[in-house]
Amino acid sequence: MEKIASFTVNHLVLEPGIYVSRKDRFKDTVITTFDLRLTTPNKEPVLNTAETHTIEHLGATFMRNHSLWKDRTVYFGPMGCRTGFYLLLEGDLSSRDIVDLVTEMFSFIRDFEGEIPGAKADECGNYLDQNLPMAKWVAKRYLDNTLKKIDEKHLQYRE
């Protein structure tokens, strides 16, 4: 059985950043999967489910309402290892192409006030597992420590 692409990335040297995880072609359409890595794998604590769930709700809502990207957004959601998120967008894109978008999304999450979208019993299968204060803290940390000073080392996987 072939090893999937994300399992070939050396997680011992991976740091927070924005990485192209893969590109899939469907006839004339390319879907680019981005690895939005928020924590250092196997060195830092993983994200708890409550803040991960809140980031998912806010990030997906942000992307599906973005004036330029809503029609090109395929998916935004957490990695099973809880060290980051996957963002799937239509187009043959590079990590550099979405730095401003990801910065805008995590600024939205950091600054969000009010009721979490989709966090009611009739809208979500686990609506009580939310933590807005921690989601905001995680978003601020990613912005301050990674996105605001991102360089090429944190935009491309290392061997």
N, CA, C and O atoms as a DFTB+ gen file, in Angstrom:
636 C
 N C O
     1  1       0.839      -1.170       0.000
     2  2       0.000       0.000       0.000
     3  2       0.895       1.248       0.000
     4  3       1.880       1.314       0.736
     5  1       0.543       2.227      -0.827
     6  2       1.318       3.466      -0.896
     7  2       1.124       4.297       0.352
     8  3       0.022       4.392       0.891
     9  1       2.215       4.900       0.807
    10  2       2.148       5.807       1.934
    11  2       1.554       7.130       1.458
    12  3       1.977       7.657       0.429
    13  1       0.584       7.672       2.186
    14  2      -0.014       8.934       1.762
    15  2       0.977      10.079       1.982
    16  3       1.862      10.000       2.834
    17  1       0.808      11.137       1.200
    18  2       1.777      12.242       1.162
    19  2       2.056      12.831       2.532
    20  3       3.213      13.108       2.846
    21  1       1.044      13.032       3.357
    22  2       1.272      13.687       4.648
    23  2       2.130      12.839       5.587
    24  3       2.743      13.370       6.514
    25  1       2.177      11.521       5.353
    26  2       3.004      10.657       6.188
    27  2       4.467      10.636       5.730
    28  3       5.323      10.068       6.409
    29  1       4.749      11.247       4.592
    30  2       6.133      11.298       4.119
    31  2       6.856      12.563       4.583
    32  3       8.061      12.698       4.373
    33  1       6.133      13.488       5.211
    34  2       6.731      14.721       5.733
    35  2       7.450      14.381       7.035
    36  3       6.888      13.707       7.898
    37  1       8.687      14.845       7.178
    38  2       9.451      14.576       8.388
    39  2       8.926      15.445       9.529
    40  3       9.258      16.628       9.616
    41  1       8.118      14.867      10.393
    42  2       7.508      15.591      11.493
    43  2       8.499      15.900      12.620
    44  3       8.150      16.592      13.576
    45  1       9.717      15.397      12.515
    46  2      10.738      15.710      13.519
    47  2      11.393      17.067      13.269
    48  3      12.027      17.625      14.164
    49  1      11.244      17.596      12.058
    50  2      11.820      18.916      11.738
    51  2      10.748      19.933      11.350
    52  3      11.064      21.086      11.060
    53  1       9.495      19.518      11.345
    54  2       8.395      20.384      10.927
    55  2       8.096      21.432      11.996
    56  3       7.992      21.115      13.181
    57  1       7.963      22.671      11.566
    58  2       7.653      23.788      12.466
    59  2       6.362      24.456      12.012
    60  3       5.916      24.232      10.887
    61  1       5.752      25.276      12.875
    62  2       4.552      25.993      12.454
    63  2       4.794      26.798      11.182
    64  3       5.854      27.399      11.004
    65  1       3.804      26.801      10.307
    66  2       3.919      27.514       9.039
    67  2       2.710      27.237       8.167
    68  3       1.672      26.766       8.633
    69  1       2.875      27.545       6.881
    70  2       1.866      27.264       5.852
    71  2       2.577      26.470       4.769
    72  3       3.533      26.962       4.169
    73  1       2.129      25.264       4.514
    74  2       2.802      24.387       3.565
    75  2       1.809      23.827       2.547
    76  3       0.643      23.595       2.869
    77  1       2.278      23.613       1.324
    78  2       1.476      22.883       0.352
    79  2       1.649      21.407       0.672
    80  3       2.748      20.861       0.574
    81  1       0.559      20.776       1.051
    82  2       0.591      19.364       1.393
    83  2       0.489      18.490       0.146
    84  3       1.169      17.470       0.028
    85  1      -0.375      18.909      -0.784
    86  2      -0.545      18.150      -2.026
    87  2      -1.349      18.963      -3.012
    88  3      -1.982      19.955      -2.652
    89  1      -1.316      18.532      -4.268
    90  2      -2.148      19.102      -5.326
    91  2      -2.800      17.946      -6.058
    92  3      -2.136      17.008      -6.498
    93  1      -4.105      18.035      -6.176
    94  2      -4.877      17.011      -6.879
    95  2      -5.489      17.633      -8.116
    96  3      -5.999      18.753      -8.084
    97  1      -5.428      16.881      -9.213
    98  2      -5.992      17.359     -10.477
    99  2      -7.230      16.554     -10.830
   100  3      -7.229      15.323     -10.804
   101  1      -8.291      17.289     -11.161
   102  2      -9.538      16.693     -11.614
   103  2      -9.870      17.351     -12.938
   104  3     -10.455      18.433     -12.978
   105  1      -9.490      16.685     -14.030
   106  2      -9.613      17.243     -15.379
   107  2      -8.875      18.573     -15.428
   108  3      -7.651      18.587     -15.305
   109  1      -9.576      19.695     -15.603
   110  2      -8.921      20.997     -15.718
   111  2      -8.814      21.734     -14.385
   112  3      -8.332      22.866     -14.347
   113  1      -9.252      21.119     -13.305
   114  2      -9.275      21.783     -12.007
   115  2      -8.185      21.224     -11.096
   116  3      -7.995      20.011     -11.005
   117  1      -7.479      22.123     -10.428
   118  2      -6.484      21.732      -9.434
   119  2      -7.011      22.128      -8.062
   120  3      -7.480      23.249      -7.865
   121  1      -6.928      21.197      -7.117
   122  2      -7.254      21.475      -5.720
   123  2      -5.935      21.416      -4.954
   124  3      -5.247      20.395      -4.953
   125  1      -5.597      22.530      -4.303
   126  2      -4.381      22.584      -3.491
   127  2      -4.762      22.405      -2.031
   128  3      -5.615      23.119      -1.503
   129  1      -4.116      21.440      -1.390
   130  2      -4.315      21.201       0.041
   131  2      -3.171      21.847       0.794
   132  3      -2.000      21.561       0.546
   133  1      -3.533      22.731       1.726
   134  2      -2.541      23.411       2.551
   135  2      -2.531      22.836       3.952
   136  3      -3.577      22.522       4.519
   137  1      -1.345      22.703       4.497
   138  2      -1.079      22.302       5.863
   139  2      -0.848      23.596       6.637
   140  3       0.202      24.224       6.500
   141  1      -1.819      23.992       7.442
   142  2      -1.661      25.156       8.311
   143  2      -1.220      24.609       9.663
   144  3      -2.047      24.216      10.485
   145  1       0.078      24.589       9.879
   146  2       0.643      23.951      11.061
   147  2       0.760      24.981      12.179
   148  3       1.483      25.968      12.045
   149  1       0.050      24.750      13.282
   150  2       0.008      25.707      14.381
   151  2       0.954      25.376      15.512
   152  3       1.391      26.274      16.232
   153  1       1.278      24.111      15.685
   154  2       2.211      23.724      16.750
   155  2       3.308      22.835      16.165
   156  3       3.151      22.261      15.088
   157  1       4.401      22.736      16.881
   158  2       5.518      21.887      16.459
   159  2       5.187      20.445      16.842
   160  3       5.056      20.130      18.025
   161  1       5.052      19.569      15.845
   162  2       4.687      18.180      16.137
   163  2       5.690      17.488      17.058
   164  3       6.902      17.662      16.929
   165  1       5.166      16.717      17.970
   166  2       5.939      15.865      18.869
   167  2       6.855      16.630      19.825
   168  3       7.682      16.027      20.509
   169  1       6.709      17.962      19.876
   170  2       7.519      18.772      20.796
   171  2       6.654      19.682      21.663
   172  3       7.002      19.970      22.808
   173  1       5.536      20.130      21.120
   174  2       4.620      20.992      21.864
   175  2       3.330      20.234      22.123
   176  3       3.010      19.281      21.412
   177  1       2.589      20.655      23.139
   178  2       1.268      20.032      23.337
   179  2       0.383      20.251      22.120
   180  3       0.466      21.284      21.456
   181  1      -0.457      19.280      21.839
   182  2      -1.417      19.413      20.742
   183  2      -2.552      20.322      21.193
   184  3      -2.706      20.602      22.382
   185  1      -3.347      20.779      20.225
   186  2      -4.513      21.597      20.531
   187  2      -5.586      20.722      21.169
   188  3      -5.783      19.577      20.761
   189  1      -6.267      21.252      22.151
   190  2      -7.395      20.539      22.748
   191  2      -8.568      20.551      21.779
   192  3      -8.646      21.404      20.895
   193  1      -9.474      19.605      21.949
   194  2     -10.577      19.504      21.001
   195  2     -11.493      20.719      21.030
   196  3     -12.016      21.109      19.986
   197  1     -11.700      21.326      22.186
   198  2     -12.651      22.438      22.273
   199  2     -12.190      23.646      21.460
   200  3     -12.975      24.208      20.697
   201  1     -10.928      24.053      21.612
   202  2     -10.459      25.196      20.812
   203  2     -10.311      24.823      19.338
   204  3     -10.534      25.655      18.458
   205  1      -9.935      23.577      19.072
   206  2      -9.848      23.123      17.684
   207  2     -11.226      23.203      17.026
   208  3     -11.356      23.657      15.889
   209  1     -12.232      22.765      17.740
   210  2     -13.596      22.779      17.231
   211  2     -14.059      24.217      16.971
   212  3     -14.700      24.492      15.956
   213  1     -13.735      25.120      17.881
   214  2     -14.118      26.524      17.712
   215  2     -13.398      27.145      16.522
   216  3     -14.011      27.865      15.733
   217  1     -12.105      26.873      16.386
   218  2     -11.355      27.384      15.227
   219  2     -11.964      26.839      13.938
   220  3     -12.074      27.563      12.949
   221  1     -12.358      25.571      13.946
   222  2     -12.983      24.987      12.759
   223  2     -14.266      25.739      12.395
   224  3     -14.464      26.107      11.237
   225  1     -15.125      25.964      13.371
   226  2     -16.386      26.670      13.098
   227  2     -16.122      28.083      12.582
   228  3     -16.723      28.509      11.596
   229  1     -15.227      28.807      13.247
   230  2     -14.960      30.194      12.850
   231  2     -14.212      30.263      11.522
   232  3     -14.533      31.092      10.671
   233  1     -13.224      29.404      11.344
   234  2     -12.455      29.403      10.099
   235  2     -13.299      29.026       8.898
   236  3     -13.203      29.660       7.847
   237  1     -14.129      27.994       9.044
   238  2     -14.998      27.580       7.938
   239  2     -16.007      28.674       7.609
   240  3     -16.277      28.939       6.438
   241  1     -16.560      29.303       8.628
   242  2     -17.505      30.402       8.405
   243  2     -16.815      31.558       7.699
   244  3     -17.365      32.132       6.759
   245  1     -15.615      31.901       8.147
   246  2     -14.848      32.975       7.511
   247  2     -14.604      32.666       6.034
   248  3     -14.861      33.504       5.170
   249  1     -14.110      31.465       5.748
   250  2     -13.763      31.108       4.372
   251  2     -14.995      31.074       3.473
   252  3     -14.941      31.539       2.335
   253  1     -16.098      30.530       3.970
   254  2     -17.321      30.403       3.155
   255  2     -18.009      31.748       2.919
   256  3     -18.933      31.845       2.111
   257  1     -17.555      32.782       3.626
   258  2     -18.126      34.119       3.457
   259  2     -17.132      35.114       2.871
   260  3     -17.481      36.276       2.667
   261  1     -15.911      34.689       2.597
   262  2     -14.880      35.593       2.086
   263  2     -15.221      36.022       0.655
   264  3     -15.522      35.186      -0.197
   265  1     -15.171      37.307       0.411
   266  2     -15.609      37.822      -0.902
   267  2     -14.792      37.268      -2.064
   268  3     -15.338      37.070      -3.149
   269  1     -13.508      37.015      -1.870
   270  2     -12.663      36.534      -2.959
   271  2     -12.473      35.018      -2.982
   272  3     -12.176      34.460      -4.038
   273  1     -12.636      34.344      -1.854
   274  2     -12.288      32.932      -1.746
   275  2     -13.457      31.994      -1.514
   276  3     -13.279      30.778      -1.584
   277  1     -14.654      32.514      -1.238
   278  2     -15.769      31.623      -0.883
   279  2     -16.088      30.606      -1.969
   280  3     -16.434      29.465      -1.662
   281  1     -15.977      31.000      -3.231
   282  2     -16.294      30.074      -4.319
   283  2     -15.134      29.154      -4.675
   284  3     -15.277      28.268      -5.518
   285  1     -13.986      29.360      -4.035
   286  2     -12.820      28.508      -4.279
   287  2     -12.469      27.650      -3.064
   288  3     -11.497      26.895      -3.088
   289  1     -13.268      27.772      -2.003
   290  2     -13.021      27.012      -0.778
   291  2     -13.694      25.652      -0.868
   292  3     -14.904      25.551      -1.067
   293  1     -12.885      24.608      -0.716
   294  2     -13.391      23.243      -0.730
   295  2     -13.606      22.748       0.699
   296  3     -14.616      22.109       0.993
   297  1     -12.641      23.047       1.598
   298  2     -12.711      22.497       2.949
   299  2     -11.751      23.239       3.862
   300  3     -10.672      23.655       3.440
   301  1     -12.153      23.404       5.124
   302  2     -11.273      23.846       6.192
   303  2     -11.599      23.012       7.412
   304  3     -12.746      22.990       7.858
   305  1     -10.607      22.324       7.961
   306  2     -10.866      21.504       9.138
   307  2      -9.593      21.014       9.788
   308  3      -8.507      21.164       9.229
   309  1      -9.719      20.427      10.971
   310  2      -8.553      20.030      11.769
   311  2      -7.865      18.765      11.279
   312  3      -8.476      17.892      10.663
   313  1      -6.588      18.699      11.571
   314  2      -5.821      17.470      11.362
   315  2      -6.142      16.520      12.512
   316  3      -6.414      16.955      13.631
   317  1      -6.109      15.257      12.233
   318  2      -6.362      14.268      13.277
   319  2      -5.369      14.354      14.424
   320  3      -5.722      14.066      15.568
   321  1      -4.128      14.746      14.137
   322  2      -3.102      14.836      15.183
   323  2      -3.259      16.079      16.048
   324  3      -2.582      16.213      17.067
   325  1      -4.144      16.986      15.653
   326  2      -4.450      18.210      16.395
   327  2      -3.255      19.154      16.528
   328  3      -3.097      19.826      17.547
   329  1      -2.417      19.199      15.490
   330  2      -1.316      20.164      15.466
   331  2      -1.569      21.262      14.443
   332  3      -0.740      22.158      14.281
   333  1      -2.704      21.205      13.751
   334  2      -3.003      22.213      12.746
   335  2      -4.286      21.904      12.008
   336  3      -5.124      21.126      12.463
   337  1      -4.415      22.541      10.846
   338  2      -5.632      22.454      10.036
   339  2      -5.276      22.249       8.580
   340  3      -4.187      22.615       8.136
   341  1      -6.200      21.663       7.843
   342  2      -6.083      21.583       6.391
   343  2      -7.032      22.594       5.770
   344  3      -8.174      22.745       6.202
   345  1      -6.542      23.276       4.757
   346  2      -7.341      24.192       3.965
   347  2      -7.211      23.747       2.520
   348  3      -6.106      23.716       1.978
   349  1      -8.323      23.404       1.891
   350  2      -8.338      22.977       0.493
   351  2      -8.979      24.065      -0.343
   352  3     -10.110      24.480      -0.093
   353  1      -8.234      24.522      -1.345
   354  2      -8.698      25.596      -2.218
   355  2      -8.580      25.187      -3.673
   356  3      -7.660      24.463      -4.055
   357  1      -9.513      25.653      -4.478
   358  2      -9.453      25.435      -5.916
   359  2      -8.352      26.335      -6.480
   360  3      -8.293      27.527      -6.181
   361  1      -7.486      25.743      -7.298
   362  2      -6.427      26.489      -7.959
   363  2      -5.065      25.877      -7.714
   364  3      -4.840      25.196      -6.714
   365  1      -4.176      26.126      -8.629
   366  2      -2.786      25.668      -8.535
   367  2      -2.024      26.755      -7.791
   368  3      -1.487      27.679      -8.402
   369  1      -1.982      26.640      -6.470
   370  2      -1.526      27.724      -5.603
   371  2      -0.257      27.355      -4.849
   372  3       0.074      26.181      -4.688
   373  1       0.443      28.388      -4.392
   374  2       1.617      28.209      -3.536
   375  2       1.274      28.701      -2.133
   376  3       0.271      29.386      -1.931
   377  1       2.103      28.350      -1.188
   378  2       1.905      28.825       0.178
   379  2       1.926      30.346       0.241
   380  3       1.122      30.952       0.949
   381  1       2.832      30.956      -0.490
   382  2       2.954      32.416      -0.501
   383  2       1.642      33.059      -0.970
   384  3       1.292      34.148      -0.514
   385  1       0.916      32.396      -1.875
   386  2      -0.336      32.934      -2.408
   387  2      -1.401      33.152      -1.347
   388  3      -2.294      33.979      -1.532
   389  1      -1.321      32.424      -0.236
   390  2      -2.408      32.509       0.743
   391  2      -1.982      33.067       2.096
   392  3      -2.766      33.016       3.045
   393  1      -0.784      33.589       2.214
   394  2      -0.338      34.144       3.501
   395  2      -1.297      35.231       3.982
   396  3      -1.701      35.229       5.145
   397  1      -1.662      36.152       3.102
   398  2      -2.572      37.224       3.512
   399  2      -3.936      36.676       3.901
   400  3      -4.535      37.136       4.873
   401  1      -4.432      35.701       3.155
   402  2      -5.723      35.089       3.466
   403  2      -5.700      34.415       4.834
   404  3      -6.606      34.618       5.641
   405  1      -4.674      33.617       5.098
   406  2      -4.587      32.903       6.375
   407  2      -4.414      33.902       7.522
   408  3      -4.980      33.716       8.599
   409  1      -3.638      34.953       7.292
   410  2      -3.481      36.002       8.301
   411  2      -4.821      36.672       8.587
   412  3      -5.156      36.936       9.742
   413  1      -5.577      36.943       7.543
   414  2      -6.898      37.552       7.705
   415  2      -7.834      36.611       8.474
   416  3      -8.572      37.058       9.352
   417  1      -7.810      35.314       8.151
   418  2      -8.668      34.348       8.829
   419  2      -8.326      34.252      10.311
   420  3      -9.225      34.270      11.151
   421  1      -7.051      34.151      10.643
   422  2      -6.684      34.007      12.050
   423  2      -6.830      35.320      12.820
   424  3      -6.984      35.301      14.042
   425  1      -6.784      36.446      12.134
   426  2      -7.111      37.731      12.770
   427  2      -8.608      37.764      13.097
   428  3      -9.004      38.232      14.165
   429  1      -9.425      37.272      12.183
   430  2     -10.868      37.173      12.412
   431  2     -11.146      36.312      13.643
   432  3     -11.962      36.679      14.488
   433  1     -10.472      35.173      13.745
   434  2     -10.668      34.271      14.885
   435  2     -10.192      34.945      16.172
   436  3     -10.889      34.905      17.186
   437  1      -9.016      35.559      16.138
   438  2      -8.471      36.245      17.320
   439  2      -9.426      37.327      17.838
   440  3      -9.585      37.498      19.047
   441  1     -10.050      38.043      16.925
   442  2     -10.878      39.198      17.283
   443  2     -12.360      38.872      17.429
   444  3     -13.154      39.759      17.743
   445  1     -12.745      37.623      17.209
   446  2     -14.160      37.266      17.187
   447  2     -14.808      37.482      18.553
   448  3     -14.248      37.121      19.588
   449  1     -15.978      38.067      18.530
   450  2     -16.815      38.243      19.717
   451  2     -18.214      37.770      19.363
   452  3     -18.655      37.901      18.221
   453  1     -18.897      37.227      20.334
   454  2     -20.279      36.838      20.106
   455  2     -20.472      35.338      20.096
   456  3     -19.632      34.571      20.566
   457  1     -21.602      34.949      19.547
   458  2     -22.004      33.550      19.498
   459  2     -21.241      32.831      18.389
   460  3     -21.189      33.312      17.258
   461  1     -20.656      31.695      18.706
   462  2     -19.910      30.906      17.726
   463  2     -20.890      30.377      16.681
   464  3     -21.873      29.726      17.034
   465  1     -20.637      30.646      15.404
   466  2     -21.543      30.153      14.355
   467  2     -21.643      28.626      14.373
   468  3     -20.639      27.923      14.491
   469  1     -22.857      28.139      14.254
   470  2     -23.080      26.703      14.167
   471  2     -22.897      25.959      15.469
   472  3     -22.743      24.737      15.455
   473  1     -22.909      26.652      16.595
   474  2     -22.650      26.001      17.882
   475  2     -23.923      25.841      18.711
   476  3     -23.941      26.133      19.906
   477  1     -24.971      25.378      18.065
   478  2     -26.226      25.056      18.748
   479  2     -26.506      23.573      18.525
   480  3     -26.009      22.967      17.576
   481  1     -27.303      23.008      19.409
   482  2     -27.576      21.568      19.361
   483  2     -28.139      21.115      18.024
   484  3     -27.829      20.019      17.557
   485  1     -28.968      21.956      17.405
   486  2     -29.565      21.551      16.131
   487  2     -28.652      21.816      14.935
   488  3     -29.009      21.495      13.802
   489  1     -27.467      22.403      15.181
   490  2     -26.529      22.746      14.102
   491  2     -25.233      21.942      14.141
   492  3     -24.505      21.896      13.150
   493  1     -24.940      21.309      15.274
   494  2     -23.633      20.671      15.455
   495  2     -23.784      19.409      16.290
   496  3     -24.562      19.372      17.243
   497  1     -23.038      18.382      15.926
   498  2     -23.104      17.104      16.630
   499  2     -22.428      17.081      17.978
   500  3     -22.607      16.127      18.735
   501  1     -21.650      18.108      18.307
   502  2     -20.966      18.181      19.603
   503  2     -20.866      19.650      20.008
   504  3     -19.778      20.152      20.292
   505  1     -21.994      20.321      20.030
   506  2     -22.035      21.771      20.181
   507  2     -21.471      22.287      21.500
   508  3     -21.071      23.449      21.578
   509  1     -21.428      21.455      22.535
   510  2     -20.906      21.908      23.830
   511  2     -19.384      21.929      23.887
   512  3     -18.811      22.568      24.770
   513  1     -18.723      21.247      22.968
   514  2     -17.254      21.168      22.969
   515  2     -16.684      22.358      22.199
   516  3     -16.210      22.213      21.073
   517  1     -16.738      23.526      22.817
   518  2     -16.250      24.776      22.227
   519  2     -15.469      25.536      23.296
   520  3     -15.774      25.435      24.485
   521  1     -14.465      26.296      22.870
   522  2     -13.719      27.139      23.808
   523  2     -13.231      28.371      23.056
   524  3     -12.130      28.376      22.505
   525  1     -14.049      29.406      23.036
   526  2     -13.699      30.629      22.315
   527  2     -12.478      31.330      22.893
   528  3     -11.616      31.735      22.113
   529  1     -12.344      31.501      24.208
   530  2     -11.139      32.176      24.714
   531  2      -9.844      31.473      24.296
   532  3      -8.875      32.136      23.925
   533  1      -9.821      30.142      24.353
   534  2      -8.601      29.422      23.952
   535  2      -8.394      29.469      22.439
   536  3      -7.254      29.530      21.978
   537  1      -9.477      29.441      21.663
   538  2      -9.353      29.562      20.207
   539  2      -8.732      30.909      19.858
   540  3      -7.876      30.992      18.977
   541  1      -9.154      31.947      20.536
   542  2      -8.605      33.286      20.307
   543  2      -7.128      33.333      20.700
   544  3      -6.320      33.957      20.012
   545  1      -6.780      32.677      21.798
   546  2      -5.382      32.626      22.252
   547  2      -4.514      31.889      21.233
   548  3      -3.420      32.345      20.901
   549  1      -4.998      30.759      20.742
   550  2      -4.264      29.979      19.740
   551  2      -4.089      30.799      18.458
   552  3      -3.007      30.814      17.873
   553  1      -5.145      31.473      18.028
   554  2      -5.075      32.293      16.816
   555  2      -4.048      33.416      16.988
   556  3      -3.261      33.680      16.079
   557  1      -4.053      34.067      18.132
   558  2      -3.085      35.151      18.404
   559  2      -1.657      34.614      18.393
   560  3      -0.751      35.241      17.844
   561  1      -1.469      33.458      19.000
   562  2      -0.132      32.841      19.039
   563  2       0.367      32.536      17.630
   564  3       1.520      32.818      17.307
   565  1      -0.500      31.956      16.783
   566  2      -0.130      31.633      15.398
   567  2       0.181      32.914      14.621
   568  3       1.142      32.962      13.853
   569  1      -0.620      33.926      14.819
   570  2      -0.369      35.219      14.155
   571  2       0.973      35.801      14.594
   572  3       1.810      36.137      13.756
   573  1       1.175      35.918      15.892
   574  2       2.367      36.586      16.428
   575  2       3.656      35.801      16.189
   576  3       4.687      36.378      15.844
   577  1       3.590      34.489      16.375
   578  2       4.815      33.678      16.314
   579  2       5.141      33.133      14.930
   580  3       6.278      32.739      14.670
   581  1       4.150      33.108      14.040
   582  2       4.367      32.487      12.735
   583  2       3.983      33.404      11.579
   584  3       4.832      33.765      10.764
   585  1       2.729      33.778      11.504
   586  2       2.233      34.455      10.303
   587  2       2.825      35.844      10.088
   588  3       3.140      36.205       8.954
   589  1       2.981      36.619      11.138
   590  2       3.458      38.006      10.986
   591  2       4.923      38.091      10.568
   592  3       5.380      39.137      10.107
   593  1       5.656      36.998      10.729
   594  2       7.075      37.007      10.368
   595  2       7.454      35.790       9.522
   596  3       8.588      35.313       9.571
   597  1       6.500      35.307       8.761
   598  2       6.722      34.065       8.016
   599  2       7.805      34.250       6.952
   600  3       7.877      35.284       6.290
   601  1       8.635      33.234       6.807
   602  2       9.711      33.244       5.817
   603  2       9.633      31.967       4.988
   604  3       8.798      31.100       5.241
   605  1      10.507      31.864       4.004
   606  2      10.465      30.710       3.088
   607  2      10.627      29.379       3.818
   608  3      10.064      28.370       3.393
   609  1      11.382      29.367       4.901
   610  2      11.592      28.140       5.678
   611  2      10.267      27.592       6.224
   612  3      10.131      26.390       6.450
   613  1       9.304      28.479       6.430
   614  2       8.022      28.078       7.000
   615  2       6.902      28.083       5.966
   616  3       5.717      28.082       6.297
   617  1       7.327      28.089       4.683
   618  2       6.371      28.017       3.572
   619  2       6.596      26.781       2.697
   620  3       5.807      26.505       1.794
   621  1       7.672      26.042       2.966
   622  2       7.974      24.836       2.198
   623  2       8.509      23.766       3.128
   624  3       9.360      24.025       3.979
   625  1       7.991      22.551       2.948
   626  2       8.490      21.433       3.755
   627  2       9.983      21.254       3.557
   628  3      10.507      21.444       2.459
   629  1      10.665      20.883       4.644
   630  2      12.077      20.518       4.556
   631  2      12.191      19.018       4.389
   632  3      11.302      18.261       4.780
   633  1      13.286      18.607       3.808
   634  2      13.548      17.171       3.618
   635  2      13.981      16.548       4.923
   636  3      14.249      15.348       4.976
